[in-house]
Amino acid sequence: MANYFVIGGDGKQYGPISAEDLRKWISENRVGAQSQAQAEGAAVWQSLSEFPEFTGLFKVFTPPPLPAGAGATPVKTSGLAVTSLVLGILGMFTCGLTALVGLILGIVALVKVKGSKGALKGDGLALAGIIVSAIFLLMLPVFAAMLLPALAAAKQRAETINCVNNEKQLALAIKIYAGDNNDHFPPAATWCDAIGAGSGKIFKCPGANPDSRCDYAFNSKLDGMDESKVNPQTVMIFESDGGWNANGGPELMIGKPRHENIFVVTLADGSVWQLRQSQLATLRWDP
């Protein structure tokens, strides 16, 4: 039976030892597969693993399996996809204005997710963002059709309020004039000049011709009259296209209302009324 020489872990040579003893050393891990050995009488040193008689004694180390997902790079959700869906949903509250951005981001996100080879996820979110955004963009004309009448009505209402305020200030200016002139109304032919209203803006109705200097007229039957002798329910100021110092009666009143189907009329007592076309016939023109 052959004997062997072995180089130990301490670098020293041991032997000769029998094959049986060497197998025992291997089982006791005193020597390993890479330990250098030489058969007695041989001239070459070899690793123990190269000897056929010892090859099966060395266990091949197999690393334990990694837990599921261990070592794998976490897959990120595309931020663009999330943003696209959020902007698409916000289109409900912004009349579709954010939906355009949401649609663009959704398309970009979908392209990036598809081209990331699994590094990104969120293609479903991107697709949802595209669909939701597209729906609200398609609904923009509907929103516009609903919103425009409301905006027009709001504008009309604002113009009516402006016109009412103008006539209130004109009535106040006439009252001040009367107080300075023995309680007499101003002369009808020069009433605009006579009251000397501080701002020319109060002579301008927002719903009238912007080139006109004055959009109101004075009841000519109040020309220079004593205020105490005038029925307070008599028309004093009314809307007219007659221009500066316009004065007269119902023939000078505008034919069509300038705002909200309303005619704005001020009575001799300074009260301002908003009347429908059907109510104009009830107005008092004679003092």
Phi, psi and omega in degrees: 000137185286151174247162185224155171249140183228141173266116181284177179295341179271003178085003181266154180265134179238151177128180002286144176232156182284164178297326180293317178294323180295323176297324179293318178299321179296317181293333179271004179062025175283335173224158182233186184299329182266000177297138182279134181220161181214128176292142181302128180092350179273159183256351187246135174271139181223161173289146181302329181292347180273351177273120182304327184287346180245354187304316184288353183275344183266126180279132176278124182284122176248116182297143180297148179296144179286149175300156181303126178085351181293136178084350180276145178287127180302139179274124182270148174273133182297121177295327179296323180295316179297315180299320180300314181294319180298314180294324177297317179294321179297340177303335178296327184260350181247019181056034175086002185294321180280348184293328180297315177295319179300321179295315180296313180296324179297318179294316179298315181298317181297319179296317181293319179296316180296326182269002183274356180055041176094353181286338179235148172233170180119016179297328178293319178296318180298317180296319178297319178298319179297314183294312181297316180297317181296322180298314182289330176294320178293336181272356181306314178300326179293316178299318181297318180296329179280325187277322186301315177300323179294320178294319179297319179295320179295320178296316179299318180296318179297320179293323178298315180298318179299316180296317178300316180296322178300311182293328176297318181289323177296319178297320178295319179297322178293321178297318180295319178300314181299320180297330179272353185229052175054038176063030177255140176293158180290160176296134186299322186292337182228030188299323179297315180291323186293318185284341175051046180303133187303318182246130178295345182295331183287348175274354186252122174272132182296342181262005184259181178298121183294343181275350181282144180279327179218136184246019181227158179231159181251139179294112185297340181286352177264007184309108176063012184287154175289123184303326183290342181262006182256132175298125184299344180269009179281141177298134177245311180231143179209164181286136183204155175258018185287342179093197185294134180062020178299135179211150182161209182240207184300339179294339180269351181291146180301146182281328179238142180295146182275339183203135174054027182058031184243140172252131181258123184227140178246134181266170184297336179277001178092356179283143181250131184242145174248113190241149172277164180305320183291342183269348184297329182295342182274355184290147178260124181252335180272132181300000000 
